Amino acid sequence: MLVRCHRSKLSVWAVLCVLVLCWLYIFPVYRLRSDKEIVDEVLRQGQVWQRNQTDIDLFRKLLSECCDPRRMFAVTKQNSPMGKVLWYDGEFYHSHTVNNETYSLFVQVGLYSGPGGQQCTGFCSSPNLTHLKTQ
């Protein structure tokens, strides 16, 4: 009788394990989404990105008013004399003073030469544009 009872318990557990495995096969806990589901989710989330030409033109205008990028595009011997302090973009505590060693590395004239204007070292970054008023 004990043997029969033990076999019945074993078969119940075996059937239960088979049912769980079948359930996990049919309804997996984690499965990769199909391409169609991914596309549907992206389309559901909002509009497609579009180029904003108005903001691009405004930024270019502010940049040209700020620091004349055609003339002051890069650090040169012309716009960075000996002793000038160059601040690294985004770094508040790190700077470099132009000395004989670094001055000799600069090119004589910038890539773009044009009429005079406000001086910027390196690229004209957004802190240079903060004093300008926007519409």
Phi and psi in radians as a Rosetta constraint file:
Dihedral C 1 N 2 CA 2 C 2 CIRCULARHARMONIC -1.104 0.35
Dihedral N 2 CA 2 C 2 N 3 CIRCULARHARMONIC -0.654 0.35
Dihedral C 2 N 3 CA 3 C 3 CIRCULARHARMONIC -1.151 0.35
Dihedral N 3 CA 3 C 3 N 4 CIRCULARHARMONIC -0.748 0.35
Dihedral C 3 N 4 CA 4 C 4 CIRCULARHARMONIC -1.127 0.35
Dihedral N 4 CA 4 C 4 N 5 CIRCULARHARMONIC -0.719 0.35
Dihedral C 4 N 5 CA 5 C 5 CIRCULARHARMONIC -1.126 0.35
Dihedral N 5 CA 5 C 5 N 6 CIRCULARHARMONIC -0.732 0.35
Dihedral C 5 N 6 CA 6 C 6 CIRCULARHARMONIC -1.112 0.35
Dihedral N 6 CA 6 C 6 N 7 CIRCULARHARMONIC -0.735 0.35
Dihedral C 6 N 7 CA 7 C 7 CIRCULARHARMONIC -1.112 0.35
Dihedral N 7 CA 7 C 7 N 8 CIRCULARHARMONIC -0.682 0.35
Dihedral C 7 N 8 CA 8 C 8 CIRCULARHARMONIC -1.165 0.35
Dihedral N 8 CA 8 C 8 N 9 CIRCULARHARMONIC -0.672 0.35
Dihedral C 8 N 9 CA 9 C 9 CIRCULARHARMONIC -1.152 0.35
Dihedral N 9 CA 9 C 9 N 10 CIRCULARHARMONIC -0.707 0.35
Dihedral C 9 N 10 CA 10 C 10 CIRCULARHARMONIC -1.103 0.35
Dihedral N 10 CA 10 C 10 N 11 CIRCULARHARMONIC -0.760 0.35
Dihedral C 10 N 11 CA 11 C 11 CIRCULARHARMONIC -1.189 0.35
Dihedral N 11 CA 11 C 11 N 12 CIRCULARHARMONIC -0.586 0.35
Dihedral C 11 N 12 CA 12 C 12 CIRCULARHARMONIC -1.130 0.35
Dihedral N 12 CA 12 C 12 N 13 CIRCULARHARMONIC -0.766 0.35
Dihedral C 12 N 13 CA 13 C 13 CIRCULARHARMONIC -1.138 0.35
Dihedral N 13 CA 13 C 13 N 14 CIRCULARHARMONIC -0.669 0.35
Dihedral C 13 N 14 CA 14 C 14 CIRCULARHARMONIC -1.123 0.35
Dihedral N 14 CA 14 C 14 N 15 CIRCULARHARMONIC -0.771 0.35
Dihedral C 14 N 15 CA 15 C 15 CIRCULARHARMONIC -1.118 0.35
Dihedral N 15 CA 15 C 15 N 16 CIRCULARHARMONIC -0.719 0.35
Dihedral C 15 N 16 CA 16 C 16 CIRCULARHARMONIC -1.112 0.35
Dihedral N 16 CA 16 C 16 N 17 CIRCULARHARMONIC -0.738 0.35
Dihedral C 16 N 17 CA 17 C 17 CIRCULARHARMONIC -1.113 0.35
Dihedral N 17 CA 17 C 17 N 18 CIRCULARHARMONIC -0.718 0.35
Dihedral C 17 N 18 CA 18 C 18 CIRCULARHARMONIC -1.112 0.35
Dihedral N 18 CA 18 C 18 N 19 CIRCULARHARMONIC -0.722 0.35
Dihedral C 18 N 19 CA 19 C 19 CIRCULARHARMONIC -1.111 0.35
Dihedral N 19 CA 19 C 19 N 20 CIRCULARHARMONIC -0.726 0.35
Dihedral C 19 N 20 CA 20 C 20 CIRCULARHARMONIC -1.133 0.35
Dihedral N 20 CA 20 C 20 N 21 CIRCULARHARMONIC -0.759 0.35
Dihedral C 20 N 21 CA 21 C 21 CIRCULARHARMONIC -1.102 0.35
Dihedral N 21 CA 21 C 21 N 22 CIRCULARHARMONIC -0.709 0.35
Dihedral C 21 N 22 CA 22 C 22 CIRCULARHARMONIC -1.123 0.35
Dihedral N 22 CA 22 C 22 N 23 CIRCULARHARMONIC -0.722 0.35
Dihedral C 22 N 23 CA 23 C 23 CIRCULARHARMONIC -1.062 0.35
Dihedral N 23 CA 23 C 23 N 24 CIRCULARHARMONIC -0.792 0.35
Dihedral C 23 N 24 CA 24 C 24 CIRCULARHARMONIC -1.178 0.35
Dihedral N 24 CA 24 C 24 N 25 CIRCULARHARMONIC -0.530 0.35
Dihedral C 24 N 25 CA 25 C 25 CIRCULARHARMONIC -1.231 0.35
Dihedral N 25 CA 25 C 25 N 26 CIRCULARHARMONIC -0.723 0.35
Dihedral C 25 N 26 CA 26 C 26 CIRCULARHARMONIC -1.346 0.35
Dihedral N 26 CA 26 C 26 N 27 CIRCULARHARMONIC -0.764 0.35
Dihedral C 26 N 27 CA 27 C 27 CIRCULARHARMONIC -2.106 0.35
Dihedral N 27 CA 27 C 27 N 28 CIRCULARHARMONIC 1.415 0.35
Dihedral C 27 N 28 CA 28 C 28 CIRCULARHARMONIC -1.200 0.35
Dihedral N 28 CA 28 C 28 N 29 CIRCULARHARMONIC 2.623 0.35
Dihedral C 28 N 29 CA 29 C 29 CIRCULARHARMONIC -1.191 0.35
Dihedral N 29 CA 29 C 29 N 30 CIRCULARHARMONIC -0.775 0.35
Dihedral C 29 N 30 CA 30 C 30 CIRCULARHARMONIC -2.267 0.35
Dihedral N 30 CA 30 C 30 N 31 CIRCULARHARMONIC 2.194 0.35
Dihedral C 30 N 31 CA 31 C 31 CIRCULARHARMONIC -2.419 0.35
Dihedral N 31 CA 31 C 31 N 32 CIRCULARHARMONIC 2.655 0.35
Dihedral C 31 N 32 CA 32 C 32 CIRCULARHARMONIC -1.279 0.35
Dihedral N 32 CA 32 C 32 N 33 CIRCULARHARMONIC 2.412 0.35
Dihedral C 32 N 33 CA 33 C 33 CIRCULARHARMONIC -1.358 0.35
Dihedral N 33 CA 33 C 33 N 34 CIRCULARHARMONIC 2.601 0.35
Dihedral C 33 N 34 CA 34 C 34 CIRCULARHARMONIC -1.322 0.35
Dihedral N 34 CA 34 C 34 N 35 CIRCULARHARMONIC 2.869 0.35
Dihedral C 34 N 35 CA 35 C 35 CIRCULARHARMONIC -1.048 0.35
Dihedral N 35 CA 35 C 35 N 36 CIRCULARHARMONIC -0.664 0.35
Dihedral C 35 N 36 CA 36 C 36 CIRCULARHARMONIC -1.116 0.35
Dihedral N 36 CA 36 C 36 N 37 CIRCULARHARMONIC -0.707 0.35
Dihedral C 36 N 37 CA 37 C 37 CIRCULARHARMONIC -1.149 0.35
Dihedral N 37 CA 37 C 37 N 38 CIRCULARHARMONIC -0.667 0.35
Dihedral C 37 N 38 CA 38 C 38 CIRCULARHARMONIC -1.158 0.35
Dihedral N 38 CA 38 C 38 N 39 CIRCULARHARMONIC -0.776 0.35
Dihedral C 38 N 39 CA 39 C 39 CIRCULARHARMONIC -1.111 0.35
Dihedral N 39 CA 39 C 39 N 40 CIRCULARHARMONIC -0.748 0.35
Dihedral C 39 N 40 CA 40 C 40 CIRCULARHARMONIC -1.064 0.35
Dihedral N 40 CA 40 C 40 N 41 CIRCULARHARMONIC -0.695 0.35
Dihedral C 40 N 41 CA 41 C 41 CIRCULARHARMONIC -1.158 0.35
Dihedral N 41 CA 41 C 41 N 42 CIRCULARHARMONIC -0.721 0.35
Dihedral C 41 N 42 CA 42 C 42 CIRCULARHARMONIC -1.125 0.35
Dihedral N 42 CA 42 C 42 N 43 CIRCULARHARMONIC -0.760 0.35
Dihedral C 42 N 43 CA 43 C 43 CIRCULARHARMONIC -1.178 0.35
Dihedral N 43 CA 43 C 43 N 44 CIRCULARHARMONIC -0.534 0.35
Dihedral C 43 N 44 CA 44 C 44 CIRCULARHARMONIC -1.231 0.35
Dihedral N 44 CA 44 C 44 N 45 CIRCULARHARMONIC -0.491 0.35
Dihedral C 44 N 45 CA 45 C 45 CIRCULARHARMONIC -1.323 0.35
Dihedral N 45 CA 45 C 45 N 46 CIRCULARHARMONIC -0.370 0.35
Dihedral C 45 N 46 CA 46 C 46 CIRCULARHARMONIC 2.763 0.35
Dihedral N 46 CA 46 C 46 N 47 CIRCULARHARMONIC -2.975 0.35
Dihedral C 46 N 47 CA 47 C 47 CIRCULARHARMONIC -1.343 0.35
Dihedral N 47 CA 47 C 47 N 48 CIRCULARHARMONIC 2.858 0.35
Dihedral C 47 N 48 CA 48 C 48 CIRCULARHARMONIC -1.360 0.35
Dihedral N 48 CA 48 C 48 N 49 CIRCULARHARMONIC 2.529 0.35
Dihedral C 48 N 49 CA 49 C 49 CIRCULARHARMONIC -1.130 0.35
Dihedral N 49 CA 49 C 49 N 50 CIRCULARHARMONIC 2.390 0.35
Dihedral C 49 N 50 CA 50 C 50 CIRCULARHARMONIC -2.263 0.35
Dihedral N 50 CA 50 C 50 N 51 CIRCULARHARMONIC 2.588 0.35
Dihedral C 50 N 51 CA 51 C 51 CIRCULARHARMONIC -1.227 0.35
Dihedral N 51 CA 51 C 51 N 52 CIRCULARHARMONIC 2.310 0.35
Dihedral C 51 N 52 CA 52 C 52 CIRCULARHARMONIC -1.799 0.35
Dihedral N 52 CA 52 C 52 N 53 CIRCULARHARMONIC 1.557 0.35
Dihedral C 52 N 53 CA 53 C 53 CIRCULARHARMONIC -1.143 0.35
Dihedral N 53 CA 53 C 53 N 54 CIRCULARHARMONIC -0.527 0.35
Dihedral C 53 N 54 CA 54 C 54 CIRCULARHARMONIC -1.090 0.35
Dihedral N 54 CA 54 C 54 N 55 CIRCULARHARMONIC -0.822 0.35
Dihedral C 54 N 55 CA 55 C 55 CIRCULARHARMONIC -1.179 0.35
Dihedral N 55 CA 55 C 55 N 56 CIRCULARHARMONIC -0.610 0.35
Dihedral C 55 N 56 CA 56 C 56 CIRCULARHARMONIC -1.104 0.35
Dihedral N 56 CA 56 C 56 N 57 CIRCULARHARMONIC -0.801 0.35
Dihedral C 56 N 57 CA 57 C 57 CIRCULARHARMONIC -1.125 0.35
Dihedral N 57 CA 57 C 57 N 58 CIRCULARHARMONIC -0.692 0.35
Dihedral C 57 N 58 CA 58 C 58 CIRCULARHARMONIC -1.122 0.35
Dihedral N 58 CA 58 C 58 N 59 CIRCULARHARMONIC -0.757 0.35
Dihedral C 58 N 59 CA 59 C 59 CIRCULARHARMONIC -1.107 0.35
Dihedral N 59 CA 59 C 59 N 60 CIRCULARHARMONIC -0.735 0.35
Dihedral C 59 N 60 CA 60 C 60 CIRCULARHARMONIC -1.106 0.35
Dihedral N 60 CA 60 C 60 N 61 CIRCULARHARMONIC -0.674 0.35
Dihedral C 60 N 61 CA 61 C 61 CIRCULARHARMONIC -1.133 0.35
Dihedral N 61 CA 61 C 61 N 62 CIRCULARHARMONIC -0.817 0.35
Dihedral C 61 N 62 CA 62 C 62 CIRCULARHARMONIC -1.109 0.35
Dihedral N 62 CA 62 C 62 N 63 CIRCULARHARMONIC -0.669 0.35
Dihedral C 62 N 63 CA 63 C 63 CIRCULARHARMONIC -1.140 0.35
Dihedral N 63 CA 63 C 63 N 64 CIRCULARHARMONIC -0.739 0.35
Dihedral C 63 N 64 CA 64 C 64 CIRCULARHARMONIC -1.233 0.35
Dihedral N 64 CA 64 C 64 N 65 CIRCULARHARMONIC -0.584 0.35
Dihedral C 64 N 65 CA 65 C 65 CIRCULARHARMONIC -1.219 0.35
Dihedral N 65 CA 65 C 65 N 66 CIRCULARHARMONIC -0.598 0.35
Dihedral C 65 N 66 CA 66 C 66 CIRCULARHARMONIC -1.247 0.35
Dihedral N 66 CA 66 C 66 N 67 CIRCULARHARMONIC -0.927 0.35
Dihedral C 66 N 67 CA 67 C 67 CIRCULARHARMONIC -2.526 0.35
Dihedral N 67 CA 67 C 67 N 68 CIRCULARHARMONIC 0.367 0.35
Dihedral C 67 N 68 CA 68 C 68 CIRCULARHARMONIC 0.783 0.35
Dihedral N 68 CA 68 C 68 N 69 CIRCULARHARMONIC 1.237 0.35
Dihedral C 68 N 69 CA 69 C 69 CIRCULARHARMONIC -1.108 0.35
Dihedral N 69 CA 69 C 69 N 70 CIRCULARHARMONIC -0.380 0.35
Dihedral C 69 N 70 CA 70 C 70 CIRCULARHARMONIC -1.141 0.35
Dihedral N 70 CA 70 C 70 N 71 CIRCULARHARMONIC -0.575 0.35
Dihedral C 70 N 71 CA 71 C 71 CIRCULARHARMONIC -1.716 0.35
Dihedral N 71 CA 71 C 71 N 72 CIRCULARHARMONIC -0.604 0.35
Dihedral C 71 N 72 CA 72 C 72 CIRCULARHARMONIC -1.940 0.35
Dihedral N 72 CA 72 C 72 N 73 CIRCULARHARMONIC 0.646 0.35
Dihedral C 72 N 73 CA 73 C 73 CIRCULARHARMONIC -1.155 0.35
Dihedral N 73 CA 73 C 73 N 74 CIRCULARHARMONIC -0.700 0.35
Dihedral C 73 N 74 CA 74 C 74 CIRCULARHARMONIC -2.345 0.35
Dihedral N 74 CA 74 C 74 N 75 CIRCULARHARMONIC 2.917 0.35
Dihedral C 74 N 75 CA 75 C 75 CIRCULARHARMONIC -1.294 0.35
Dihedral N 75 CA 75 C 75 N 76 CIRCULARHARMONIC 2.143 0.35
Dihedral C 75 N 76 CA 76 C 76 CIRCULARHARMONIC -2.262 0.35
Dihedral N 76 CA 76 C 76 N 77 CIRCULARHARMONIC 3.026 0.35
Dihedral C 76 N 77 CA 77 C 77 CIRCULARHARMONIC -1.161 0.35
Dihedral N 77 CA 77 C 77 N 78 CIRCULARHARMONIC -0.495 0.35
Dihedral C 77 N 78 CA 78 C 78 CIRCULARHARMONIC -1.238 0.35
Dihedral N 78 CA 78 C 78 N 79 CIRCULARHARMONIC -0.743 0.35
Dihedral C 78 N 79 CA 79 C 79 CIRCULARHARMONIC -1.774 0.35
Dihedral N 79 CA 79 C 79 N 80 CIRCULARHARMONIC -0.019 0.35
Dihedral C 79 N 80 CA 80 C 80 CIRCULARHARMONIC -2.327 0.35
Dihedral N 80 CA 80 C 80 N 81 CIRCULARHARMONIC 1.456 0.35
Dihedral C 80 N 81 CA 81 C 81 CIRCULARHARMONIC -1.251 0.35
Dihedral N 81 CA 81 C 81 N 82 CIRCULARHARMONIC 2.974 0.35
Dihedral C 81 N 82 CA 82 C 82 CIRCULARHARMONIC -1.031 0.35
Dihedral N 82 CA 82 C 82 N 83 CIRCULARHARMONIC 2.404 0.35
Dihedral C 82 N 83 CA 83 C 83 CIRCULARHARMONIC 1.569 0.35
Dihedral N 83 CA 83 C 83 N 84 CIRCULARHARMONIC -0.162 0.35
Dihedral C 83 N 84 CA 84 C 84 CIRCULARHARMONIC -1.235 0.35
Dihedral N 84 CA 84 C 84 N 85 CIRCULARHARMONIC 2.470 0.35
Dihedral C 84 N 85 CA 85 C 85 CIRCULARHARMONIC -1.663 0.35
Dihedral N 85 CA 85 C 85 N 86 CIRCULARHARMONIC 2.129 0.35
Dihedral C 85 N 86 CA 86 C 86 CIRCULARHARMONIC -1.798 0.35
Dihedral N 86 CA 86 C 86 N 87 CIRCULARHARMONIC 2.170 0.35
Dihedral C 86 N 87 CA 87 C 87 CIRCULARHARMONIC -1.692 0.35
Dihedral N 87 CA 87 C 87 N 88 CIRCULARHARMONIC 2.324 0.35
Dihedral C 87 N 88 CA 88 C 88 CIRCULARHARMONIC -1.230 0.35
Dihedral N 88 CA 88 C 88 N 89 CIRCULARHARMONIC 2.412 0.35
Dihedral C 88 N 89 CA 89 C 89 CIRCULARHARMONIC -1.120 0.35
Dihedral N 89 CA 89 C 89 N 90 CIRCULARHARMONIC 2.177 0.35
Dihedral C 89 N 90 CA 90 C 90 CIRCULARHARMONIC 1.480 0.35
Dihedral N 90 CA 90 C 90 N 91 CIRCULARHARMONIC -0.031 0.35
Dihedral C 90 N 91 CA 91 C 91 CIRCULARHARMONIC -1.959 0.35
Dihedral N 91 CA 91 C 91 N 92 CIRCULARHARMONIC 2.083 0.35
Dihedral C 91 N 92 CA 92 C 92 CIRCULARHARMONIC -1.510 0.35
Dihedral N 92 CA 92 C 92 N 93 CIRCULARHARMONIC -0.422 0.35
Dihedral C 92 N 93 CA 93 C 93 CIRCULARHARMONIC -1.938 0.35
Dihedral N 93 CA 93 C 93 N 94 CIRCULARHARMONIC 0.051 0.35
Dihedral C 93 N 94 CA 94 C 94 CIRCULARHARMONIC -2.125 0.35
Dihedral N 94 CA 94 C 94 N 95 CIRCULARHARMONIC 2.238 0.35
Dihedral C 94 N 95 CA 95 C 95 CIRCULARHARMONIC -2.499 0.35
Dihedral N 95 CA 95 C 95 N 96 CIRCULARHARMONIC 3.018 0.35
Dihedral C 95 N 96 CA 96 C 96 CIRCULARHARMONIC -2.463 0.35
Dihedral N 96 CA 96 C 96 N 97 CIRCULARHARMONIC 2.267 0.35
Dihedral C 96 N 97 CA 97 C 97 CIRCULARHARMONIC -1.650 0.35
Dihedral N 97 CA 97 C 97 N 98 CIRCULARHARMONIC 2.245 0.35
Dihedral C 97 N 98 CA 98 C 98 CIRCULARHARMONIC -1.155 0.35
Dihedral N 98 CA 98 C 98 N 99 CIRCULARHARMONIC 2.191 0.35
Dihedral C 98 N 99 CA 99 C 99 CIRCULARHARMONIC -2.200 0.35
Dihedral N 99 CA 99 C 99 N 100 CIRCULARHARMONIC -3.070 0.35
Dihedral C 99 N 100 CA 100 C 100 CIRCULARHARMONIC -1.007 0.35
Dihedral N 100 CA 100 C 100 N 101 CIRCULARHARMONIC -0.697 0.35
Dihedral C 100 N 101 CA 101 C 101 CIRCULARHARMONIC -1.142 0.35
Dihedral N 101 CA 101 C 101 N 102 CIRCULARHARMONIC -0.810 0.35
Dihedral C 101 N 102 CA 102 C 102 CIRCULARHARMONIC -1.419 0.35
Dihedral N 102 CA 102 C 102 N 103 CIRCULARHARMONIC -0.524 0.35
Dihedral C 102 N 103 CA 103 C 103 CIRCULARHARMONIC -1.088 0.35
Dihedral N 103 CA 103 C 103 N 104 CIRCULARHARMONIC -0.609 0.35
Dihedral C 103 N 104 CA 104 C 104 CIRCULARHARMONIC -1.221 0.35
Dihedral N 104 CA 104 C 104 N 105 CIRCULARHARMONIC -0.310 0.35
Dihedral C 104 N 105 CA 105 C 105 CIRCULARHARMONIC -1.423 0.35
Dihedral N 105 CA 105 C 105 N 106 CIRCULARHARMONIC -0.367 0.35
Dihedral C 105 N 106 CA 106 C 106 CIRCULARHARMONIC -1.277 0.35
Dihedral N 106 CA 106 C 106 N 107 CIRCULARHARMONIC 2.595 0.35
Dihedral C 106 N 107 CA 107 C 107 CIRCULARHARMONIC -1.340 0.35
Dihedral N 107 CA 107 C 107 N 108 CIRCULARHARMONIC 2.759 0.35
Dihedral C 107 N 108 CA 108 C 108 CIRCULARHARMONIC -1.185 0.35
Dihedral N 108 CA 108 C 108 N 109 CIRCULARHARMONIC -0.886 0.35
Dihedral C 108 N 109 CA 109 C 109 CIRCULARHARMONIC -2.221 0.35
Dihedral N 109 CA 109 C 109 N 110 CIRCULARHARMONIC 2.599 0.35
Dihedral C 109 N 110 CA 110 C 110 CIRCULARHARMONIC -1.175 0.35
Dihedral N 110 CA 110 C 110 N 111 CIRCULARHARMONIC 2.961 0.35
Dihedral C 110 N 111 CA 111 C 111 CIRCULARHARMONIC -1.108 0.35
Dihedral N 111 CA 111 C 111 N 112 CIRCULARHARMONIC -0.641 0.35
Dihedral C 111 N 112 CA 112 C 112 CIRCULARHARMONIC -2.007 0.35
Dihedral N 112 CA 112 C 112 N 113 CIRCULARHARMONIC 2.135 0.35
Dihedral C 112 N 113 CA 113 C 113 CIRCULARHARMONIC -1.981 0.35
Dihedral N 113 CA 113 C 113 N 114 CIRCULARHARMONIC 2.402 0.35
Dihedral C 113 N 114 CA 114 C 114 CIRCULARHARMONIC -2.760 0.35
Dihedral N 114 CA 114 C 114 N 115 CIRCULARHARMONIC -2.883 0.35
Dihedral C 114 N 115 CA 115 C 115 CIRCULARHARMONIC -1.163 0.35
Dihedral N 115 CA 115 C 115 N 116 CIRCULARHARMONIC 2.793 0.35
Dihedral C 115 N 116 CA 116 C 116 CIRCULARHARMONIC -1.117 0.35
Dihedral N 116 CA 116 C 116 N 117 CIRCULARHARMONIC 2.844 0.35
Dihedral C 116 N 117 CA 117 C 117 CIRCULARHARMONIC -3.057 0.35
Dihedral N 117 CA 117 C 117 N 118 CIRCULARHARMONIC -2.982 0.35
Dihedral C 117 N 118 CA 118 C 118 CIRCULARHARMONIC -1.138 0.35
Dihedral N 118 CA 118 C 118 N 119 CIRCULARHARMONIC 2.506 0.35
Dihedral C 118 N 119 CA 119 C 119 CIRCULARHARMONIC -1.597 0.35
Dihedral N 119 CA 119 C 119 N 120 CIRCULARHARMONIC 2.408 0.35
Dihedral C 119 N 120 CA 120 C 120 CIRCULARHARMONIC -2.309 0.35
Dihedral N 120 CA 120 C 120 N 121 CIRCULARHARMONIC 2.410 0.35
Dihedral C 120 N 121 CA 121 C 121 CIRCULARHARMONIC -1.705 0.35
Dihedral N 121 CA 121 C 121 N 122 CIRCULARHARMONIC 2.449 0.35
Dihedral C 121 N 122 CA 122 C 122 CIRCULARHARMONIC 1.183 0.35
Dihedral N 122 CA 122 C 122 N 123 CIRCULARHARMONIC -2.639 0.35
Dihedral C 122 N 123 CA 123 C 123 CIRCULARHARMONIC -1.420 0.35
Dihedral N 123 CA 123 C 123 N 124 CIRCULARHARMONIC 2.536 0.35
Dihedral C 123 N 124 CA 124 C 124 CIRCULARHARMONIC -1.292 0.35
Dihedral N 124 CA 124 C 124 N 125 CIRCULARHARMONIC 1.940 0.35
Dihedral C 124 N 125 CA 125 C 125 CIRCULARHARMONIC -1.664 0.35
Dihedral N 125 CA 125 C 125 N 126 CIRCULARHARMONIC 2.993 0.35
Dihedral C 125 N 126 CA 126 C 126 CIRCULARHARMONIC -1.049 0.35
Dihedral N 126 CA 126 C 126 N 127 CIRCULARHARMONIC -0.566 0.35
Dihedral C 126 N 127 CA 127 C 127 CIRCULARHARMONIC -1.029 0.35
Dihedral N 127 CA 127 C 127 N 128 CIRCULARHARMONIC -0.472 0.35
Dihedral C 127 N 128 CA 128 C 128 CIRCULARHARMONIC -1.236 0.35
Dihedral N 128 CA 128 C 128 N 129 CIRCULARHARMONIC -0.353 0.35
Dihedral C 128 N 129 CA 129 C 129 CIRCULARHARMONIC -1.641 0.35
Dihedral N 129 CA 129 C 129 N 130 CIRCULARHARMONIC -0.065 0.35
Dihedral C 129 N 130 CA 130 C 130 CIRCULARHARMONIC -1.193 0.35
Dihedral N 130 CA 130 C 130 N 131 CIRCULARHARMONIC -0.493 0.35
Dihedral C 130 N 131 CA 131 C 131 CIRCULARHARMONIC -1.368 0.35
Dihedral N 131 CA 131 C 131 N 132 CIRCULARHARMONIC -0.231 0.35
Dihedral C 131 N 132 CA 132 C 132 CIRCULARHARMONIC -1.421 0.35
Dihedral N 132 CA 132 C 132 N 133 CIRCULARHARMONIC 2.488 0.35
Dihedral C 132 N 133 CA 133 C 133 CIRCULARHARMONIC -1.547 0.35
Dihedral N 133 CA 133 C 133 N 134 CIRCULARHARMONIC 2.393 0.35
Dihedral C 133 N 134 CA 134 C 134 CIRCULARHARMONIC -1.771 0.35
Dihedral N 134 CA 134 C 134 N 135 CIRCULARHARMONIC 2.820 0.35
